[in-house]
């Protein structure tokens, strides 16, 4: 996911936006697989930075 993060950061810089963080969950192949991760907890913590 390095390319994705790099592109996102560059886009933020170009648009003058601040990158406050990311929630990246690699290896998901089915819609409900995220439920077996802590990504929702990570996302909730990230929202607090806005």
VENURSUL-V374326 format. One record per residue. N is the residue number from 1. RES is the residue in one letter. SS is DSSP state (a for helix, b for strand, c for the rest). OMEGA is omega in whole degrees, -180 to 180 (999 if undefined). BURIAL is b if it has 16 or more other C-alpha atoms within 10 Angstrom, else e. Layout:
n=N res=RES ss=SS omega=OMEGA burial=BURIAL
n=N res=RES ss=SS omega=OMEGA burial=BURIAL
This chain:
n=1 res=X ss=c omega=-179 burial=e
n=2 res=X ss=a omega=180 burial=e
n=3 res=X ss=a omega=179 burial=e
n=4 res=X ss=a omega=180 burial=e
n=5 res=X ss=a omega=179 burial=e
n=6 res=X ss=a omega=-179 burial=e
n=7 res=X ss=a omega=180 burial=e
n=8 res=X ss=a omega=-180 burial=e
n=9 res=X ss=a omega=179 burial=b
n=10 res=X ss=a omega=178 burial=e
n=11 res=X ss=a omega=177 burial=e
n=12 res=X ss=a omega=180 burial=e
n=13 res=X ss=a omega=-179 burial=e
n=14 res=X ss=a omega=-178 burial=e
n=15 res=X ss=a omega=179 burial=e
n=16 res=X ss=c omega=-180 burial=e
n=17 res=X ss=c omega=178 burial=e
n=18 res=X ss=c omega=176 burial=e
n=19 res=X ss=c omega=-177 burial=e
n=20 res=X ss=c omega=177 burial=e
n=21 res=X ss=c omega=-176 burial=e
n=22 res=X ss=c omega=168 burial=e
n=23 res=X ss=c omega=-178 burial=e
n=24 res=X ss=c omega=-178 burial=e
n=25 res=X ss=c omega=-179 burial=e
n=26 res=X ss=c omega=171 burial=e
n=27 res=X ss=c omega=178 burial=e
n=28 res=X ss=c omega=-178 burial=e
n=29 res=X ss=c omega=179 burial=e
n=30 res=X ss=c omega=-175 burial=e
n=31 res=X ss=c omega=-176 burial=e
n=32 res=X ss=c omega=-178 burial=e
n=33 res=X ss=a omega=179 burial=e
n=34 res=X ss=a omega=-179 burial=e
n=35 res=X ss=a omega=179 burial=e
n=36 res=X ss=a omega=-179 burial=e
n=37 res=X ss=c omega=176 burial=e
n=38 res=X ss=c omega=-176 burial=e
n=39 res=X ss=a omega=179 burial=e
n=40 res=X ss=a omega=176 burial=e
n=41 res=X ss=a omega=178 burial=e
n=42 res=X ss=a omega=-180 burial=e
n=43 res=X ss=a omega=179 burial=e
n=44 res=X ss=a omega=178 burial=e
n=45 res=X ss=a omega=179 burial=e
n=46 res=X ss=a omega=-180 burial=e
n=47 res=X ss=a omega=-179 burial=e
n=48 res=X ss=c omega=-179 burial=e
n=49 res=X ss=c omega=-179 burial=e
n=50 res=X ss=c omega=999 burial=e
